[in-house]
Amino acid sequence: MILAKEFNRNEFARNSDLSISTIRPELPTIAQFGSNSPLELSRASSLAAPFVNGVDLNCGCPQSWACAETLGAALMEKRELVRDMVIATRQRLGDDGWGVGKEADIDNPKGKGRSVSVKIRVHKDLRKTVDFITTVLGDEHNRNIDWLTIHPRTRHTQSSVPINLEALELLTNMFGDKLPVLVSGDVFTLSTLPYTSHFLQLQPTFASNADKPESNKVPAPGNARLNLPKLAGMMSARALLANPALFAEYETCPWEAVDIFMTNVARAPLPLQLAIHHLTEMCGAGFGPDRSALLSKKERIHLTELDNWIDVIDFIDDVKESRGIEPVVRSTMDL
Ligand SMILES: Cc1cc2nc3c(=O)[nH]c(=O)nc-3n(C[C@H](O)[C@H](O)[C@H](O)COP(=O)(O)O)c2cc1C
């Protein structure tokens, strides 16, 4: 979540909050903003639009500082304001010359299609969520948002409590024909989802799973799982941090993901502590039933004590060698 007001006013905030991949420009990027003002959100979106494929409004962040500023989940009580923000943003992007025709602009010939979307939590009383979505959506034949992501927990539900599947089923059934509805929450591994949907039968888009060991393949969906035929996609946060190969159907983080991450950090440096944080997440036990980890707890602690990137590379290479794993040959061609 990028704070729109700060993004608009401060070049340092813009540079530190938004960076994009120039290595794989075909991968879409959505910039998500925190805002409570139609003018601020539309200005921030206008500034970000040349570099991203769409903008999203965060109506789900439960942190107290955000809610105190009427940002994030506090917006779940301000449905008209959210509607006004997305209308103003769509208008501004259209005025700037971007294609905001939703499905009609997915294959915009000049690559100028831009989406406007919203991520929400649910209310304890789901009728309020239905009212919220109905208001923000507007005219369903000319809707105000491209898609909606639902995190089926209330603002006060701990992330240790499973997502509310009944709420997800009701809301996807109700709105899934009107716009694409995505779910966020408890996407831990593709094989252990408590629901199934048509798109889960499709091949992953972002990475090849051709070389994956048989043991890592996703089993066929069980009959017992709730079918959500109108669910259009999924978002993962905690489990994806631990296993960036999740959507390529890996049950746990493979060494290859660590190698790709390290190569990318060499190409586009991150602050060392941030890079080490990602490595400890990827090398720890993930969120699926397989609790195995690439590094032991002692090794992860050692990793956090390193103070330069060369030592990090040497440490990872040494661990891999001690386990008989092929080292990655890093050539200047890679870099
Ligand atoms: C480290 C971290 C950062 C997050 N940042 C954002 C954010 O910027 N915007 C947002 O909408 N949600 C954010 N979330 C919430 C997630 O998008 C997601 O809704 C929530 O964690 C539940 O999904 P999960 O079970 O896949 O983690 C964040 C979650 C985590 C763990």
PDBQT file of the ligand as one rigid body, heavy atoms in Angstrom, charges set to zero:
ROOT
HETATM    1  C1  LIG A 401       3.836  -8.577   5.128  1.00  0.00    +0.000 C 
HETATM    2  C2  LIG A 401       2.439  -8.300   4.633  1.00  0.00    +0.000 A 
HETATM    3  C3  LIG A 401       2.188  -7.115   3.950  1.00  0.00    +0.000 A 
HETATM    4  C4  LIG A 401       0.900  -6.839   3.475  1.00  0.00    +0.000 A 
HETATM    5  N1  LIG A 401       0.678  -5.681   2.784  1.00  0.00    +0.000 NA
HETATM    6  C5  LIG A 401      -0.539  -5.470   2.235  1.00  0.00    +0.000 A 
HETATM    7  C6  LIG A 401      -0.768  -4.350   1.418  1.00  0.00    +0.000 A 
HETATM    8  O1  LIG A 401       0.114  -3.508   1.211  1.00  0.00    +0.000 OA
HETATM    9  N2  LIG A 401      -1.996  -4.206   0.861  1.00  0.00    +0.000 N 
HETATM   10  C7  LIG A 401      -3.003  -5.110   1.081  1.00  0.00    +0.000 A 
HETATM   11  O2  LIG A 401      -4.097  -4.957   0.529  1.00  0.00    +0.000 OA
HETATM   12  N3  LIG A 401      -2.824  -6.164   1.880  1.00  0.00    +0.000 NA
HETATM   13  C8  LIG A 401      -1.615  -6.374   2.441  1.00  0.00    +0.000 A 
HETATM   14  N4  LIG A 401      -1.434  -7.466   3.237  1.00  0.00    +0.000 N 
HETATM   15  C9  LIG A 401      -2.579  -8.345   3.508  1.00  0.00    +0.000 C 
HETATM   16  C10 LIG A 401      -2.629  -9.425   2.475  1.00  0.00    +0.000 C 
HETATM   17  O3  LIG A 401      -2.807  -8.897   1.177  1.00  0.00    +0.000 OA
HETATM   18  C11 LIG A 401      -3.724 -10.429   2.731  1.00  0.00    +0.000 C 
HETATM   19  O4  LIG A 401      -4.995  -9.869   2.545  1.00  0.00    +0.000 OA
HETATM   20  C12 LIG A 401      -3.674 -11.079   4.102  1.00  0.00    +0.000 C 
HETATM   21  O5  LIG A 401      -2.337 -11.253   4.565  1.00  0.00    +0.000 OA
HETATM   22  C13 LIG A 401      -4.330 -12.447   4.043  1.00  0.00    +0.000 C 
HETATM   23  O6  LIG A 401      -3.770 -13.222   3.011  1.00  0.00    +0.000 OA
HETATM   24  P1  LIG A 401      -2.677 -14.384   3.284  1.00  0.00    +0.000 P 
HETATM   25  O7  LIG A 401      -3.361 -15.425   4.104  1.00  0.00    +0.000 OA
HETATM   26  O8  LIG A 401      -2.315 -14.836   1.889  1.00  0.00    +0.000 OA
HETATM   27  O9  LIG A 401      -1.525 -13.774   4.020  1.00  0.00    +0.000 OA
HETATM   28  C14 LIG A 401      -0.154  -7.762   3.726  1.00  0.00    +0.000 A 
HETATM   29  C15 LIG A 401       0.106  -8.935   4.416  1.00  0.00    +0.000 A 
HETATM   30  C16 LIG A 401       1.384  -9.217   4.861  1.00  0.00    +0.000 A 
HETATM   31  C17 LIG A 401       1.634 -10.502   5.600  1.00  0.00    +0.000 C 
ENDROOT
TORSDOF 0
